[in-house]
Amino acid sequence: MCSNSENSPQRPVATKRTGRRKIWELDSAFHCSLIGTCLSVEELRLLCRKLQIVSSAPLGDYELHHSFVAAVGKNCHAARRLSKFLDRKYRQEIRAYNVAPEAQLEECWRASVAGGNPAGTYWALATHARTPAALLDRAYGEIHMLSHLAGAAARVDRRESQRLRRSAELFRKQQAALRARARLREAEREELLAQTQQRLVRAREQLHRQGEKQRRQAPEATPVAMRLRQQVEHYAAKLAEARKRAESAAAEALQWKQMAVKQGDRLLRMERRLVEAQTERDALEQALETRLAGAAMTCELERGESGKVNLCGRCILYVGGRDRLCARFRQLVEGNNGRFLHHDGGLHEGRLRLGSLLPQADAVLCPLDCVSHDASKRIRQFCKRHGKKLVLLPRCSLAAFARGLSELTA
């Protein structure tokens, strides 16, 4: 059965039956990593709609993940639906783990991690009745470290996407310049050819007129005919030269067109690489957001508590953030001789409570990544009007909160 007790064991308890463990038999610390690793965002939204977990207001990916993890820890029906869904999704991995000897479980896990898709094997390993606790801890830690690697890869891809975007813009400009030069050369060639053809037509007409005049006149017309022949030969030579220049210009224009086509193909390839890099970056950032929630908070608390500050009894109001970190924030403030107040930034609590808390505070801390726009605007206006200290934190974490407290006493 599902348990709502907060004193759950730190390791999964092996079932007395020969079947597999259920998710409610695992420690609640595994719920977050299992849901974040084994479910896509679309699958998570589908389960939340079927279980009627989602409220009428649209939720972001993190709020949806947080609500579903809480529902699985408290709601037996939600835990059973999740377990059945994942059993169907990863039935091949579960079947492979069920037939594998206990001595080969670790080897199977390492092979799946090396293959780059550990989600199904992580679920099969966590629910396997004979999985050793040490191997399960190692798998949990490796999943956590994969989130760090995903974050590093996301940063590299972000820089690469920026470089590709700049290169794509440069190639667009070069391609436009090449096309303009090709059009100019083509226009010059056409103009030169038209002028030469007009001269030839005029020379032929003049030759025809002179021939007629020569036939009407007697011997005086012979020198004129010779001059006309010379002019025709001269214009014919010019026409041949103009044709050569036109052919050369046409060949050069063809080369420019070919270069423009090559540059266009290269630009399309770079744009596709840019789209792929952006897609991969967004996926890695999403995976990082869902997988960092566990052990990283403990590390931030250790860094935040290492530098003691004296708040001299001042009241610190924290607006926004995540409710699960507020207990840590309160310990940090009260441990440094201060009082702690909290407002969720508009998630559940409204304007009236925020208006009643602001006059009590000596200083206000607010994370920019987890607060509503209305609450942020009201805080800025109030602190500016009453001259109270306002520290805007880059993100909601213990390390950022500890640095904010240090700024208050600096």
Secondary structure, DSSP 4 states (H G I P E B T S, - for coil): -----S---SSPPPPSSSSPPPGGGS-THHHHHHHHHH--HHHHHHHHHHTT-S-SS---HHHHHHHHHHHHHH-HHHHHHHHHHHHHHTHHHHHHHHHS-GGGHHHHHHHHHHTT--HHHHHHHHT-TT--HHHHHHHHHHHHHHHHHHHHHHHHHHHHHHHHHHHHHHHHHHHHHHHHHHHHHHHHHHHHHHHHHHHHHHHHHHHHHHHHHHHHS-TTHHHHHHHHHHHHHHHHHHHHHHHHHHHHHHHHHHHHHHHHHHHHHHHHHHHHHHHHHHHHHHHHHHHHHHHTTTHHHHHHHHHHTSS----TT-EEEEESS-HHHHHHHHHHHHTTT-EEEEE-SSSSS-HHHHHHHGGG-SEEEEETTSS-HHHHHHHHHHHHHHT-EEEEESSSSHHHHHHHHHHHH-
